[in-house]
Amino acid sequence: MRVTIAEVAQRAQVSKATVSRVLNGKPDVDASTAQRVRKVIDEIGYVPSARAVGLARGRTRTVGMLAPSLTWPWMGEVLQGIVDTLEADGYGLLLYTINRGPESLNQFANHVSANAFDGLLVVEPPDTLHYISTLYRAGLPVVMIDDRGSHPEFPSVTTTNRQGGADVARHLVAAGRRRFAVVTGPPHFGCTQARLDGFRLALAEAGLTLHPDLIVDGDFTTEGGEVAVDKLIASGVPFDAVFAHNDLSAVGVLRALREAGRSVPEDVSVVGFDDVPVANHTEPRLTTIRQPGQEMGAAAARMLLSTLEGQPMPDHPLVLPTKLIVRESAP
């Protein structure tokens, strides 16, 4: 059952109007009363309806988006899906990144205080979860895209990371590869663990395992892919296939293997993840898992717009399928 504002008011021993003023940041509430109301809200998990918050705040027909950076190629596809969907419904987009750390976050917080947008789309930047959770509990509609930390309290749109990892393993096994290396994404990302789990599971189904020295933590950058190959070669453990957890890392893997005199795919097969445009222009062209970035952005925007129109948020993540794209790096 949904917790109501009346229950918050009863537990905090105030009126519903006082609870509403606290939620909307009005300055005419005694500090100790406001603190008591917020404590009750946290304890019982009250989340105001988007329609009620919209009426209280006034609608701007603008959506905010918070992202760590725009340098990832995948982000451009997500943004295109978001913008196309919002514009078709007469909404604008305010885009915020955290490139400058606390300074960027402070600027974003100022816009939140000014009620600059009606709802928020999030590709979670580092060290922002507590603040985003506070906004959500205060009634700001929030939708996560590619929920990297697996936060079930937020509505979200994600993709079949585990299945994608399994598809990579099955493809490499079918191609005759038996000694596998993995260049992961950042370890704290949920998608990193899901891709690795799926890869391991499919190998186990074939009676194969991953050597622990052939799993190297990466950071989703080209340079990180190069460094990872240096570590793999230095380990002395032979490998004939590399699964990089994104395409930028895979580009670095290809470059480092070439510099080390390893031929792709003759000596080593290489597979990435995302299918960003660069994957079709590497040498050799990159086999990868297509992550539907544009569709994810569009679906997240539709979910948020539905909420702004008074529809309830879904209870479970919307999961869109990945697809194996076979090219010359791992035929």
Beta strands, then each sheet from edge to edge (+ up, - down):
strand 1: 62-67
strand 2: 92-97
strand 3: 119-122
strand 4: 142-145
strand 5: 156-159
strand 6: 180-183
strand 7: 215-216
strand 8: 241-244
strand 9: 269-271
strand 10: 288-290
strand 11: 318-320
strand 12: 323-325
sheet 1: 2+ 1+ 3+ 4+ 5+ 11+
sheet 2: 7+ 6+ 8+ 9+
sheet 3: 10+ 12-
end
